[in-house]
Amino acid sequence: MMEAATIIVPVLDEQDTIIRLLHGIHDSLPRAEVIIADGGCTDLTVERALNAQSPLHVRVLAVGKGLSASVLAALQLVRTPVTVVMDADLQHPPEKLPDLVEALSDAEVAVGVRGQVLGSWPLQRRLLSRGAHLLASVRLRGTGCKDPLSGFFAVRTNFFRAIVAQSGPRFVGEGYKVLFDLLKCAPQVRLAEVRYTFDQRGGGCSKLAVRHYWAFVRSLLT
């Protein structure tokens, strides 16, 4: 039987996709619990999540301190042996959730590795993404992770909590690369990887800002 999992979904104005995401999670992992980590929504995301009429057990945690801080706060509420982190904009496919959870049978962290990327990004965004990926890969060369900046991953809950307890200050709360911070603090981690197609955004817009790039620099240097 597949281990029970809690899906942490950091959100910031995701009203257009949150209900579709919850239905997708239920279709793939009907026993999952969901924690909506509210980073300061100003739209109807939270209301729609709580009134989605989904059989899933959904909780909302208001944080408002940045994506990484939201995930770490939600981690303290997890009651299942497995924790999954994914975005709410449908670029991370819910149908891959069972593969990520099953991959933990022989690993501590299972990373969703972006294979095909649908849609097109502006040239500047592509260059920044490639540069960041190169820097992250060099910084984490000992782990062998092919997508260290992925926002779609599963981890054993107790392992995640232990790393945060030991190295909490090295997690940059206002940043958005939780997996990168986790891997730099646990370079000997047992990894598994699950390839997926990085879909086009299902609604809303990118929340990336200059401060996030500076936060990533801080992550690289700590």
Sequence and secondary structure as in RCSB ss.txt:
>XXXX:A:sequence
MMEAATIIVPVLDEQDTIIRLLHGIHDSLPRAEVIIADGGCTDLTVERALNAQSPLHVRVLAVGKGLSASVLAAL
QLVRTPVTVVMDADLQHPPEKLPDLVEALSDAEVAVGVRGQVLGSWPLQRRLLSRGAHLLASVRLRGTGCKDPLS
GFFAVRTNFFRAIVAQSGPRFVGEGYKVLFDLLKCAPQVRLAEVRYTFDQRGGGCSKLAVRHYWAFVRSLLT
>XXXX:A:secstr
    EEEEEEESS TTTHHHHHHHHHHH TT EEEEEES   SSHHHHHHTS  SSEEEEEE  S HHHHHHHHH
TT  SSEEEE  SSSSS GGGHHHHHHHGGG SEEEEEEEEE S   HHHHHHHHHHHHHHHHHTTTT  S TT 
S EEEEHHHHHHHHHHHGGGS TTSS HHHHHHHH TT  EEEEEEEE   SSS     HHHHHHHHHHHH 
